[in-house]
Amino acid sequence: NAGVTQTPKFRVLKTGQSMTLLCAQDMNHEYMYWYRQDPGMGLRLIHYSVGEGTTAKGEVPDGYNVSRLKKQNFLLGLESAAPSQTSVYFCASTELGRGTDTQYFGPGTRLTVL
Amino acid sequence: DAKTTQPTSMDCAEGRAANLPCNHSTISGNEYVYWYRQIHSQGPQYIIHGLKNNETNEMASLIITEDRKSSTLILPHATLRDTAVYYCIVSLGISGNTPLVFGKGTRLSVIA
């Protein structure tokens, strides 16, 4: 199992450009999440999905869109990047089950917006 | 609103037990206590979780007080590779439509 993978690992954007971050998991997990982490801060939840075709807003959803067309993939889109979106983005997944929030995280995508 | 309170940082000598405290005085009866850690620049890693009883796995032990208002994560023999930020999280979990909320955690430094 590859676990949770993220593409790309690094990216530099100019203000106003768009991009899509891809998260893939091969563990057949129902739930998937996108977080961002700014320097010296904890993780903040952007969006999450409780199953294929469903998404929900997290703590900091503004400026981002997501899609979960396939169970194994969760895409995070930035339509018009801003310098405030410079951050490290982590994707995670977890299986269905009460009290089993064992989240598996990807290695992260380091995004810089100039 | 923070549901947990953790010290900002702690030091531990290599080979000794690391005891990381967490206060969660407003925990509700069906909320779990989760511990994760994040080694520099990596994604967080699940360590352990519990509801009422103490728990132990290959990584750590979790001691929850009888009133459930606080807990302690114990790394029995800390190594340099245990240097990380440790997050204590109280939550119903996603099954309760409540995603985990990561605070700032405790930065543990294991010293040779």
Interface residues (C-beta under 8 A of the other chain):
Chain A: V4 Y31 Y33 Y35 M41 G42 L43 R44 L45 Y48 V50 G58 E59 V88 F90 A92 T94 L96 G97 R98 G99 T100 D101 T102 Q103 Y104 F105 G106 P107 G108
Chain B: Y32 Y34 Y36 S41 Q42 G43 P44 Q45 Y46 H49 L51 Y87 S91 G93 I94 S95 G96 N97 P99 L100 V101 F102 G103 K104 G105
